[in-house]
Amino acid sequence: MSELLEYLKQAVMQGEEEQSAELVGKALETGISPRAILEEAMMPAMEEIGEKFSRNEAFIPELIVAAAAMEKGMEVLKPALGGEEVVRGLVVLGTVHGDIHSIGKNLVRMCLEGSGFRVVDIGEDVPTERFVEAYREHRPDILGLSALLSSTMQRMPEVIEAVRAEDPSAVIMVGGAPVTQDFADRIGASGYAPNAFEAAVKARELLRMGG
């Protein structure tokens, strides 16, 4: 990896927004391809900070500032990517009906985007029929359901049943504070992740497995 890309990776990991944008510009000026900037510096930065988060060596504030730096760098990079943008897959993401909490879902979105996924965020307190509509409209590779309360996570089986009535092969991932692997297995989810970074790891795994 060039020294410039290493500096960029570190800037993203440290949440240096302006420096990240500046280094992306410099890398483009020196002739480094947009794809190399994304795949060799920016995505690895998010993956590394995520790995630290999963080992309790980094915490939510660090994850948030790294994602913000990634976003700032992407503002400079996207016009240069043009049709070359690398997208690992499309995820539709929402918090189930009755649950107005957004922080967990937003962290998952940031980690997924940092890992190269395109994310359609349909918000919080999403009724079952809206999940079905969004699935029908976007035909995502993965549908992500989030819940922060043990009462609202009971909505998840209803959403899974309704979406699978639309598409029996739908790949559906669940997560949130009260959700467990056992619960995910019982309700027929395709995957479960205990935290935002693991959600990005699991999403990549589900794509490789074809659901």
MDAnalysis code that builds the backbone (N, CA, C; Angstrom):
import MDAnalysis as mda
import numpy as np

u = mda.Universe.empty(633, n_residues=211, atom_resindex=np.repeat(np.arange(211), 3), trajectory=True)
u.add_TopologyAttr("name", ["N", "CA", "C"] * 211)
u.add_TopologyAttr("resid", np.arange(1, 212))
u.add_TopologyAttr("resname", ["MET", "SER", "GLU", "LEU", "LEU", "GLU", "TYR", "LEU", "LYS", "GLN", "ALA", "VAL", "MET", "GLN", "GLY", "GLU", "GLU", "GLU", "GLN", "SER", "ALA", "GLU", "LEU", "VAL", "GLY", "LYS", "ALA", "LEU", "GLU", "THR", "GLY", "ILE", "SER", "PRO", "ARG", "ALA", "ILE", "LEU", "GLU", "GLU", "ALA", "MET", "MET", "PRO", "ALA", "MET", "GLU", "GLU", "ILE", "GLY", "GLU", "LYS", "PHE", "SER", "ARG", "ASN", "GLU", "ALA", "PHE", "ILE", "PRO", "GLU", "LEU", "ILE", "VAL", "ALA", "ALA", "ALA", "ALA", "MET", "GLU", "LYS", "GLY", "MET", "GLU", "VAL", "LEU", "LYS", "PRO", "ALA", "LEU", "GLY", "GLY", "GLU", "GLU", "VAL", "VAL", "ARG", "GLY", "LEU", "VAL", "VAL", "LEU", "GLY", "THR", "VAL", "HIS", "GLY", "ASP", "ILE", "HIS", "SER", "ILE", "GLY", "LYS", "ASN", "LEU", "VAL", "ARG", "MET", "CYS", "LEU", "GLU", "GLY", "SER", "GLY", "PHE", "ARG", "VAL", "VAL", "ASP", "ILE", "GLY", "GLU", "ASP", "VAL", "PRO", "THR", "GLU", "ARG", "PHE", "VAL", "GLU", "ALA", "TYR", "ARG", "GLU", "HIS", "ARG", "PRO", "ASP", "ILE", "LEU", "GLY", "LEU", "SER", "ALA", "LEU", "LEU", "SER", "SER", "THR", "MET", "GLN", "ARG", "MET", "PRO", "GLU", "VAL", "ILE", "GLU", "ALA", "VAL", "ARG", "ALA", "GLU", "ASP", "PRO", "SER", "ALA", "VAL", "ILE", "MET", "VAL", "GLY", "GLY", "ALA", "PRO", "VAL", "THR", "GLN", "ASP", "PHE", "ALA", "ASP", "ARG", "ILE", "GLY", "ALA", "SER", "GLY", "TYR", "ALA", "PRO", "ASN", "ALA", "PHE", "GLU", "ALA", "ALA", "VAL", "LYS", "ALA", "ARG", "GLU", "LEU", "LEU", "ARG", "MET", "GLY", "GLY"])
u.atoms.positions = np.array([
    [0.843, -1.193, 0.000],
    [0.000, 0.000, 0.000],
    [0.882, 1.248, 0.000],
    [0.476, 2.248, -0.801],
    [1.267, 3.477, -0.823],
    [1.159, 4.192, 0.526],
    [2.152, 5.020, 0.797],
    [2.189, 5.768, 2.061],
    [0.946, 6.649, 2.203],
    [0.521, 7.222, 1.080],
    [-0.642, 8.113, 1.084],
    [-1.909, 7.359, 1.502],
    [-2.067, 6.138, 0.973],
    [-3.244, 5.339, 1.335],
    [-3.194, 4.918, 2.798],
    [-1.994, 4.661, 3.305],
    [-1.848, 4.311, 4.728],
    [-2.244, 5.505, 5.601],
    [-1.815, 6.710, 5.198],
    [-2.208, 7.929, 5.933],
    [-3.730, 8.092, 5.920],
    [-4.330, 7.820, 4.749],
    [-5.785, 7.954, 4.618],
    [-6.497, 6.954, 5.529],
    [-6.010, 5.726, 5.518],
    [-6.608, 4.697, 6.377],
    [-6.581, 5.142, 7.840],
    [-5.441, 5.643, 8.282],
    [-5.299, 6.093, 9.674],
    [-6.211, 7.287, 9.962],
    [-6.333, 8.203, 8.996],
    [-7.185, 9.388, 9.186],
    [-8.645, 8.981, 9.371],
    [-9.093, 8.012, 8.567],
    [-10.476, 7.525, 8.703],
    [-10.664, 6.858, 10.062],
    [-9.732, 5.993, 10.434],
    [-9.846, 5.289, 11.719],
    [-9.869, 6.252, 12.903],
    [-9.139, 7.366, 12.768],
    [-9.073, 8.337, 13.867],
    [-10.185, 9.383, 13.798],
    [-11.057, 9.256, 12.792],
    [-12.190, 10.174, 12.698],
    [-11.821, 11.573, 12.251],
    [-10.703, 11.704, 11.508],
    [-10.254, 13.019, 11.026],
    [-10.988, 13.340, 9.718],
    [-12.128, 14.013, 9.834],
    [-12.985, 14.235, 8.660],
    [-12.310, 15.059, 7.563],
    [-11.826, 16.254, 7.926],
    [-11.237, 17.138, 6.907],
    [-9.987, 16.521, 6.290],
    [-9.173, 15.891, 7.151],
    [-7.939, 15.258, 6.654],
    [-8.268, 14.107, 5.708],
    [-9.320, 13.347, 6.034],
    [-9.717, 12.227, 5.167],
    [-10.103, 12.737, 3.787],
    [-10.912, 13.801, 3.755],
    [-11.337, 14.375, 2.471],
    [-10.131, 14.903, 1.686],
    [-9.228, 15.569, 2.400],
    [-8.031, 16.142, 1.770],
    [-7.136, 15.042, 1.185],
    [-6.961, 13.961, 1.948],
    [-6.092, 12.865, 1.491],
    [-6.693, 12.119, 0.308],
    [-8.026, 11.995, 0.280],
    [-8.671, 11.390, -0.892],
    [-8.363, 12.246, -2.125],
    [-8.496, 13.565, -1.982],
    [-8.187, 14.483, -3.088],
    [-6.747, 14.345, -3.557],
    [-5.826, 14.266, -2.594],
    [-4.397, 14.129, -2.940],
    [-4.130, 12.809, -3.653],
    [-4.754, 11.743, -3.156],
    [-4.557, 10.423, -3.770],
    [-5.042, 10.432, -5.220],
    [-6.193, 11.062, -5.457],
    [-6.714, 11.157, -6.830],
    [-5.766, 11.964, -7.713],
    [-5.244, 13.063, -7.164],
    [-4.316, 13.927, -7.917],
    [-3.044, 13.189, -8.319],
    [-2.589, 12.274, -7.451],
    [-1.345, 11.552, -7.758],
    [-1.584, 10.350, -8.673],
    [-2.855, 10.162, -9.084],
    [-3.139, 9.103, -10.050],
    [-3.536, 7.768, -9.456],
    [-3.756, 7.712, -8.138],
    [-4.235, 6.455, -7.536],
    [-5.693, 6.278, -7.942],
    [-6.063, 5.066, -8.368],
    [-7.422, 4.857, -8.874],
    [-8.448, 4.970, -7.745],
    [-9.644, 5.482, -8.066],
    [-10.694, 5.597, -7.053],
    [-10.990, 4.262, -6.372],
    [-10.970, 3.204, -7.175],
    [-11.264, 1.874, -6.628],
    [-10.201, 1.466, -5.599],
    [-8.931, 1.742, -5.901],
    [-7.842, 1.403, -4.963],
    [-7.984, 2.201, -3.670],
    [-8.376, 3.474, -3.788],
    [-8.561, 4.310, -2.592],
    [-9.622, 3.690, -1.688],
    [-10.710, 3.234, -2.316],
    [-11.814, 2.644, -1.554],
    [-11.428, 1.291, -0.963],
    [-10.870, 0.410, -1.816],
    [-10.641, -0.978, -1.397],
    [-9.380, -1.165, -0.561],
    [-8.388, -0.258, -0.726],
    [-7.123, -0.458, -0.011],
    [-6.958, 0.448, 1.201],
    [-7.817, 1.470, 1.321],
    [-7.674, 2.386, 2.464],
    [-8.968, 2.551, 3.251],
    [-10.042, 2.929, 2.557],
    [-11.248, 3.319, 3.284],
    [-12.022, 2.130, 3.852],
    [-12.273, 1.125, 3.024],
    [-12.963, -0.064, 3.546],
    [-12.137, -0.759, 4.632],
    [-10.827, -0.974, 4.409],
    [-10.031, -1.609, 5.473],
    [-10.027, -0.800, 6.773],
    [-10.096, 0.529, 6.671],
    [-10.133, 1.366, 7.883],
    [-11.375, 1.051, 8.700],
    [-12.533, 0.978, 8.023],
    [-13.782, 0.684, 8.733],
    [-13.780, -0.739, 9.279],
    [-13.200, -1.665, 8.505],
    [-13.163, -3.052, 8.966],
    [-12.269, -3.183, 10.199],
    [-11.146, -2.456, 10.187],
    [-10.217, -2.542, 11.321],
    [-10.805, -1.910, 12.585],
    [-11.458, -0.750, 12.431],
    [-12.053, -0.111, 13.615],
    [-13.191, -0.988, 14.138],
    [-13.889, -1.641, 13.213],
    [-14.960, -2.555, 13.611],
    [-14.440, -3.762, 14.371],
    [-13.308, -4.296, 13.911],
    [-12.698, -5.433, 14.615],
    [-12.274, -5.024, 16.019],
    [-11.731, -3.811, 16.141],
    [-11.342, -3.307, 17.469],
    [-12.573, -3.174, 18.361],
    [-13.670, -2.700, 17.765],
    [-14.926, -2.549, 18.507],
    [-15.396, -3.910, 19.023],
    [-15.304, -4.930, 18.179],
    [-15.784, -6.252, 18.592],
    [-14.891, -6.873, 19.664],
    [-13.634, -6.384, 19.767],
    [-12.728, -6.879, 20.825],
    [-12.712, -5.940, 22.036],
    [-13.640, -4.975, 22.060],
    [-13.705, -3.965, 23.136],
    [-12.439, -3.116, 23.232],
    [-11.755, -2.943, 22.095],
    [-10.574, -2.068, 22.062],
    [-10.941, -0.692, 21.497],
    [-12.167, -0.589, 20.969],
    [-12.705, 0.699, 20.510],
    [-14.174, 0.712, 20.906],
    [-14.749, 1.908, 20.990],
    [-16.112, 2.018, 21.505],
    [-16.988, 2.818, 20.546],
    [-18.277, 2.903, 20.848],
    [-19.243, 3.511, 19.935],
    [-18.820, 4.904, 19.451],
    [-18.335, 5.812, 20.330],
    [-17.938, 7.135, 19.817],
    [-16.872, 7.051, 18.720],
    [-15.909, 6.125, 18.885],
    [-14.856, 5.969, 17.865],
    [-15.422, 5.442, 16.550],
    [-16.411, 4.541, 16.680],
    [-17.068, 3.992, 15.493],
    [-17.802, 5.102, 14.743],
    [-18.476, 5.971, 15.503],
    [-19.254, 7.061, 14.901],
    [-18.345, 8.055, 14.180],
    [-17.230, 8.455, 14.829],
    [-16.354, 9.453, 14.179],
    [-15.639, 8.855, 12.967],
    [-15.308, 7.562, 13.033],
    [-14.679, 6.910, 11.869],
    [-15.661, 6.878, 10.700],
    [-16.921, 6.554, 10.995],
    [-17.940, 6.514, 9.935],
    [-18.146, 7.901, 9.332],
    [-18.085, 8.935, 10.173],
    [-18.244, 10.314, 9.676],
    [-17.071, 10.698, 8.773],
    [-15.854, 10.267, 9.150],
    [-14.668, 10.545, 8.322],
    [-14.757, 9.797, 6.992],
    [-15.256, 8.562, 7.048],
    [-15.451, 7.765, 5.833],
    [-16.426, 8.492, 4.891],
    [-17.523, 8.983, 5.482],
    [-18.546, 9.685, 4.704],
    [-17.966, 10.939, 4.029],
    [-17.151, 11.671, 4.781],
    [-16.538, 12.904, 4.261],
    [-15.595, 12.574, 3.095],
    [-14.811, 11.516, 3.266],
    [-13.922, 11.086, 2.191],
    [-14.694, 10.636, 0.965],
    [-15.836, 9.953, 1.202],
    [-16.653, 9.463, 0.092],
    [-17.254, 10.604, -0.721],
    [-17.509, 11.748, -0.067],
    [-18.046, 12.911, -0.795],
    [-17.078, 13.337, -1.903],
    [-15.776, 13.216, -1.621],
    [-14.754, 13.577, -2.614],
    [-14.582, 12.444, -3.630],
    [-14.690, 11.215, -3.143],
    [-14.388, 10.051, -3.984],
    [-15.513, 9.697, -4.954],
    [-16.771, 9.842, -4.522],
    [-17.901, 9.372, -5.334],
    [-17.920, 9.924, -6.757],
    [-17.713, 11.247, -6.964],
    [-17.720, 11.744, -8.349],
    [-16.641, 11.082, -9.209],
    [-15.512, 10.743, -8.591],
    [-14.411, 10.110, -9.337],
    [-14.715, 8.641, -9.635],
    [-15.480, 8.005, -8.749],
    [-15.804, 6.592, -8.960],
    [-16.684, 6.413, -10.183],
    [-17.654, 7.321, -10.364],
    [-18.571, 7.206, -11.494],
    [-19.218, 5.839, -11.497],
    [-19.143, 5.172, -12.637],
    [-19.741, 3.847, -12.749],
    [-18.878, 2.773, -12.128],
    [-17.731, 3.177, -11.586],
    [-16.775, 2.196, -11.067],
    [-17.030, 1.875, -9.595],
    [-18.045, 2.533, -8.997],
    [-18.271, 2.364, -7.565],
    [-18.445, 0.890, -7.205],
    [-17.770, 0.474, -6.163],
    [-17.834, -0.916, -5.724],
    [-18.976, -1.052, -4.725],
    [-19.955, -1.862, -5.064],
    [-21.061, -2.093, -4.135],
    [-21.133, -3.586, -3.869],
    [-20.995, -3.948, -2.605],
    [-21.009, -5.377, -2.270],
    [-22.412, -5.954, -2.373],
    [-23.422, -5.131, -2.106],
    [-24.792, -5.606, -2.133],
    [-25.708, -4.525, -1.598],
    [-27.014, -4.764, -1.714],
    [-28.009, -3.793, -1.258],
    [-28.711, -4.325, -0.014],
    [-28.786, -3.483, 1.008],
    [-29.470, -3.845, 2.251],
    [-30.580, -2.828, 2.513],
    [-31.795, -3.324, 2.778],
    [-32.872, -2.464, 3.281],
    [-32.917, -2.669, 4.787],
    [-32.914, -1.561, 5.530],
    [-32.745, -1.625, 6.984],
    [-33.813, -0.794, 7.687],
    [-34.408, -1.349, 8.754],
    [-35.386, -0.573, 9.517],
    [-35.568, -1.126, 10.921],
    [-36.108, -0.276, 11.807],
    [-36.442, -0.684, 13.175],
    [-37.925, -1.040, 13.203],
    [-38.262, -2.151, 13.844],
    [-39.627, -2.682, 13.767],
    [-40.659, -1.772, 14.441],
    [-41.921, -2.028, 14.107],
    [-43.047, -1.226, 14.601],
    [-43.081, -1.175, 16.132],
    [-43.309, 0.021, 16.657],
    [-43.379, 0.207, 18.108],
    [-42.057, 0.607, 18.722],
    [-40.979, 0.525, 17.938],
    [-39.634, 0.823, 18.454],
    [-39.111, 2.093, 17.782],
    [-38.917, 3.138, 18.590],
    [-38.506, 4.435, 18.018],
    [-37.002, 4.671, 18.126],
    [-36.257, 3.644, 18.571],
    [-34.814, 3.809, 18.778],
    [-34.058, 3.725, 17.451],
    [-33.139, 4.653, 17.257],
    [-32.436, 4.700, 15.971],
    [-30.930, 4.471, 16.074],
    [-30.340, 4.639, 17.267],
    [-28.869, 4.620, 17.356],
    [-28.274, 3.303, 16.860],
    [-28.808, 2.173, 17.334],
    [-28.270, 0.874, 16.919],
    [-28.373, 0.678, 15.421],
    [-29.549, 0.996, 14.881],
    [-29.756, 0.854, 13.437],
    [-28.801, 1.757, 12.658],
    [-28.629, 2.984, 13.140],
    [-27.746, 3.922, 12.438],
    [-26.293, 3.453, 12.449],
    [-25.876, 2.847, 13.559],
    [-24.516, 2.290, 13.623],
    [-24.353, 1.140, 12.634],
    [-25.382, 0.301, 12.551],
    [-25.346, -0.809, 11.593],
    [-25.239, -0.245, 10.175],
    [-26.032, 0.792, 9.889],
    [-25.979, 1.405, 8.555],
    [-24.570, 1.908, 8.244],
    [-23.966, 2.609, 9.213],
    [-22.613, 3.144, 9.006],
    [-21.607, 2.023, 8.731],
    [-21.701, 0.948, 9.507],
    [-20.756, -0.169, 9.327],
    [-20.974, -0.857, 7.983],
    [-22.234, -1.027, 7.597],
    [-22.519, -1.644, 6.300],
    [-21.994, -0.770, 5.166],
    [-22.263, 0.533, 5.248],
    [-21.785, 1.441, 4.200],
    [-20.263, 1.473, 4.169],
    [-19.655, 1.439, 5.353],
    [-18.200, 1.410, 5.436],
    [-17.609, 0.143, 4.848],
    [-18.421, -0.917, 4.807],
    [-17.963, -2.185, 4.229],
    [-18.342, -2.318, 2.760],
    [-18.905, -1.244, 2.193],
    [-19.173, -1.260, 0.758],
    [-20.585, -1.619, 0.349],
    [-21.503, -1.744, 1.309],
    [-22.896, -2.025, 0.969],
    [-23.632, -0.724, 0.666],
    [-24.625, -0.812, -0.209],
    [-25.550, 0.311, -0.365],
    [-26.709, 0.031, 0.573],
    [-27.095, 1.028, 1.364],
    [-28.133, 0.816, 2.378],
    [-29.303, 1.754, 2.130],
    [-30.504, 1.178, 2.102],
    [-31.732, 1.972, 2.083],
    [-32.302, 1.895, 3.495],
    [-32.252, 3.020, 4.207],
    [-32.701, 3.076, 5.602],
    [-34.151, 3.553, 5.610],
    [-35.076, 2.671, 6.025],
    [-36.499, 3.054, 5.995],
    [-36.982, 3.556, 7.357],
    [-36.039, 3.747, 8.293],
    [-36.368, 4.461, 9.522],
    [-36.742, 3.604, 10.713],
    [-37.426, 4.260, 11.664],
    [-37.813, 3.616, 12.918],
    [-39.333, 3.409, 12.927],
    [-39.796, 2.559, 13.861],
    [-41.233, 2.335, 14.062],
    [-41.896, 1.969, 12.732],
    [-41.276, 1.016, 12.023],
    [-41.720, 0.674, 10.663],
    [-42.768, -0.443, 10.716],
    [-43.987, -0.182, 10.213],
    [-45.015, -1.232, 10.203],
    [-44.608, -2.382, 9.282],
    [-45.145, -3.547, 9.565],
    [-44.821, -4.744, 8.777],
    [-45.058, -4.518, 7.287],
    [-46.202, -3.892, 6.957],
    [-46.516, -3.705, 5.532],
    [-45.504, -2.797, 4.831],
    [-44.895, -1.872, 5.587],
    [-43.870, -0.993, 4.988],
    [-42.607, -1.791, 4.666],
    [-42.248, -2.749, 5.545],
    [-41.107, -3.623, 5.241],
    [-41.373, -4.392, 3.939],
    [-42.603, -4.901, 3.814],
    [-42.956, -5.664, 2.609],
    [-42.880, -4.765, 1.373],
    [-43.431, -3.546, 1.484],
    [-43.387, -2.595, 0.358],
    [-41.940, -2.283, -0.043],
    [-41.097, -2.022, 0.976],
    [-39.693, -1.681, 0.699],
    [-38.973, -2.863, 0.060],
    [-39.300, -4.072, 0.514],
    [-38.679, -5.271, -0.065],
    [-39.099, -5.401, -1.528],
    [-40.387, -5.198, -1.770],
    [-40.926, -5.315, -3.132],
    [-40.302, -4.260, -4.052],
    [-40.145, -3.053, -3.512],
    [-39.625, -1.936, -4.307],
    [-38.141, -2.094, -4.632],
    [-37.351, -2.512, -3.644],
    [-35.890, -2.510, -3.816],
    [-35.287, -3.879, -4.117],
    [-36.019, -4.962, -3.798],
    [-35.494, -6.328, -3.961],
    [-34.060, -6.428, -3.437],
    [-33.847, -6.130, -2.159],
    [-32.483, -6.105, -1.615],
    [-31.862, -7.494, -1.530],
    [-30.541, -7.517, -1.439],
    [-29.847, -8.784, -1.171],
    [-30.147, -9.238, 0.252],
    [-30.289, -8.267, 1.161],
    [-30.540, -8.566, 2.577],
    [-31.537, -7.549, 3.127],
    [-32.480, -8.040, 3.949],
    [-33.373, -7.160, 4.704],
    [-32.926, -7.216, 6.161],
    [-32.685, -6.050, 6.770],
    [-32.218, -5.999, 8.157],
    [-33.290, -5.455, 9.082],
    [-33.585, -6.201, 10.161],
    [-34.587, -5.784, 11.150],
    [-33.896, -5.503, 12.475],
    [-34.199, -4.337, 13.064],
    [-33.577, -3.952, 14.330],
    [-34.649, -3.737, 15.393],
    [-34.333, -4.092, 16.652],
    [-35.228, -3.821, 17.788],
    [-34.383, -3.622, 19.033],
    [-34.758, -2.653, 19.856],
    [-34.009, -2.397, 21.085],
    [-34.743, -2.911, 22.326],
    [-36.010, -3.277, 22.157],
    [-36.823, -3.692, 23.308],
    [-37.292, -5.128, 23.137],
    [-37.375, -5.852, 24.258],
    [-37.830, -7.244, 24.172],
    [-39.293, -7.303, 23.731],
    [-40.059, -6.243, 24.023],
    [-41.470, -6.221, 23.594],
    [-41.570, -6.031, 22.078],
    [-40.743, -5.142, 21.527],
    [-40.856, -4.869, 20.084],
    [-40.195, -5.944, 19.229],
    [-39.235, -6.673, 19.781],
    [-38.597, -7.708, 18.950],
    [-39.605, -8.810, 18.589],
    [-40.720, -8.877, 19.344],
    [-41.751, -9.870, 19.032],
    [-42.432, -9.582, 17.694],
    [-42.190, -8.395, 17.142],
    [-42.726, -8.051, 15.814],
    [-41.929, -8.726, 14.695],
    [-40.709, -9.133, 15.008],
    [-39.826, -9.657, 13.959],
    [-40.385, -10.882, 13.233],
    [-40.951, -11.892, 13.963],
    [-41.476, -13.056, 13.242],
    [-42.576, -12.687, 12.248],
    [-43.388, -11.700, 12.633],
    [-44.489, -11.237, 11.770],
    [-43.929, -10.637, 10.470],
    [-42.855, -9.846, 10.609],
    [-42.230, -9.232, 9.425],
    [-41.626, -10.321, 8.539],
    [-40.918, -11.260, 9.167],
    [-40.281, -12.345, 8.400],
    [-41.331, -13.136, 7.626],
    [-42.428, -13.472, 8.298],
    [-43.503, -14.244, 7.650],
    [-44.084, -13.468, 6.462],
    [-44.338, -12.174, 6.661],
    [-44.947, -11.357, 5.599],
    [-44.002, -11.194, 4.406],
    [-42.719, -10.980, 4.676],
    [-41.753, -10.797, 3.579],
    [-41.534, -12.117, 2.850],
    [-41.486, -13.215, 3.597],
    [-41.277, -14.529, 2.949],
    [-42.508, -14.953, 2.140],
    [-43.682, -14.413, 2.481],
    [-44.873, -14.671, 1.658],
    [-44.690, -13.998, 0.296],
    [-43.991, -12.871, 0.305],
    [-43.671, -12.137, -0.930],
    [-42.546, -12.836, -1.691],
    [-41.527, -13.303, -0.951],
    [-40.364, -13.963, -1.563],
    [-39.825, -15.004, -0.583],
    [-40.147, -16.279, -0.809],
    [-39.723, -17.339, 0.130],
    [-38.210, -17.424, 0.325],
    [-37.434, -16.879, -0.641],
    [-35.970, -16.974, -0.517],
    [-35.352, -15.708, 0.080],
    [-36.182, -14.797, 0.597],
    [-35.673, -13.535, 1.157],
    [-34.639, -13.798, 2.253],
    [-33.524, -13.064, 2.186],
    [-32.462, -13.173, 3.195],
    [-32.701, -12.075, 4.231],
    [-32.995, -12.484, 5.473],
    [-33.394, -11.529, 6.515],
    [-32.473, -11.666, 7.722],
    [-31.878, -10.541, 8.099],
    [-30.953, -10.511, 9.238],
    [-31.591, -9.717, 10.372],
    [-31.406, -10.184, 11.610],
    [-31.995, -9.498, 12.766],
    [-30.911, -9.140, 13.783],
    [-31.204, -8.100, 14.587],
    [-30.262, -7.707, 15.630],
    [-30.876, -6.674, 16.547],
    [-30.131, -6.339, 17.600],
    [-30.615, -5.399, 18.603],
    [-30.344, -5.957, 19.981],
    [-30.355, -5.091, 20.979],
    [-29.948, -5.475, 22.335],
    [-30.602, -6.751, 22.874],
    [-31.937, -6.934, 22.738],
    [-32.542, -8.118, 23.358],
    [-32.478, -9.372, 22.490],
    [-32.075, -9.208, 21.231],
    [-32.118, -10.323, 20.272],
    [-30.931, -11.259, 20.505],
    [-31.185, -12.561, 20.390],
    [-30.131, -13.571, 20.568],
    [-30.093, -14.486, 19.343],
    [-29.033, -15.266, 19.243],
    [-28.932, -16.242, 18.161],
    [-30.080, -17.246, 18.249],
    [-30.406, -17.658, 19.473],
    [-31.484, -18.631, 19.677],
    [-32.816, -18.072, 19.164],
    [-33.095, -16.810, 19.506],
    [-34.340, -16.178, 19.047],
    [-34.352, -16.095, 17.521],
    [-33.228, -15.683, 16.944],
    [-33.123, -15.572, 15.480],
    [-33.388, -16.920, 14.812],
    [-32.830, -17.982, 15.387],
    [-33.044, -19.327, 14.835],
    [-34.519, -19.719, 14.923],
    [-35.129, -19.419, 16.076],
    [-36.528, -19.813, 16.301],
    [-37.492, -19.121, 15.348],
    [-37.192, -17.870, 14.987],
    [-38.125, -17.135, 14.120],
    [-37.787, -17.272, 12.629],
    [-36.752, -18.055, 12.335],
    [-36.428, -18.328, 10.937],
    [-35.623, -17.255, 10.231],
    [-34.900, -16.432, 11.006],
    [-34.040, -15.412, 10.378],
    [-32.865, -16.094, 9.681],
    [-32.367, -15.461, 8.632],
    [-31.217, -16.017, 7.897],
    [-29.919, -15.779, 8.644],
    [-29.890, -14.710, 9.461],
    [-28.661, -14.373, 10.179],
    [-28.939, -13.469, 11.359],
    [-27.977, -13.441, 12.284],
    [-28.069, -12.607, 13.493],
    [-26.694, -12.020, 13.764],
    [-26.670, -10.790, 14.269],
    [-25.396, -10.178, 14.664],
    [-25.566, -9.491, 16.014],
    [-24.597, -9.684, 16.933],
    [-24.703, -9.096, 18.272],
    [-24.356, -7.614, 18.332],
    [-23.687, -7.092, 17.290],
    [-23.349, -5.663, 17.288],
    [-23.213, -5.171, 15.844],
    [-22.999, -3.861, 15.718],
    [-22.998, -3.231, 14.391],
    [-21.892, -3.770, 13.485],
    [-20.690, -3.928, 14.024],
    [-19.606, -4.426, 13.184],
    [-19.885, -5.854, 12.731],
    [-20.345, -6.694, 13.668],
    [-20.643, -8.086, 13.306],
    [-21.756, -8.157, 12.263],
    [-22.640, -7.149, 12.255],
    [-23.698, -7.112, 11.234],
    [-23.084, -7.009, 9.838],
    [-22.039, -6.195, 9.706],
    [-21.369, -6.064, 8.404],
    [-20.653, -7.361, 8.033],
    [-20.034, -8.001, 9.019],
    [-19.352, -9.285, 8.783],
    [-20.372, -10.336, 8.352],
    [-21.491, -10.412, 9.084],
    [-22.535, -11.402, 8.789],
    [-23.149, -11.139, 7.409],
    [-23.338, -9.858, 7.071],
    [-23.904, -9.524, 5.755],
    [-22.991, -10.023, 4.636],
    [-21.682, -9.832, 4.801],
    [-20.735, -10.324, 3.783],
    [-20.800, -11.850, 3.688],
    [-20.917, -12.478, 4.848],
    [-20.987, -13.948, 4.901],
    [-22.255, -14.452, 4.199],
    [-23.390, -13.797, 4.472],
    [-24.658, -14.205, 3.856],
    [-24.610, -14.056, 2.339],
    [-23.948, -13.005, 1.860],
    [-23.825, -12.825, 0.409],
    [-22.984, -13.934, -0.205],
    [-21.893, -14.286, 0.483],
    [-21.020, -15.368, -0.026],
    [-21.785, -16.692, -0.069],
    [-22.649, -16.900, 0.935],
    [-23.409, -18.149, 1.025],
    [-24.615, -18.136, 0.093],
    [-24.907, -16.953, -0.456],
    [-26.113, -16.818, -1.265],
    [-27.349, -16.900, -0.405],
    [-27.205, -16.378, 0.875],
    [-28.325, -16.393, 1.811],
    [-28.281, -17.637, 2.650],
])
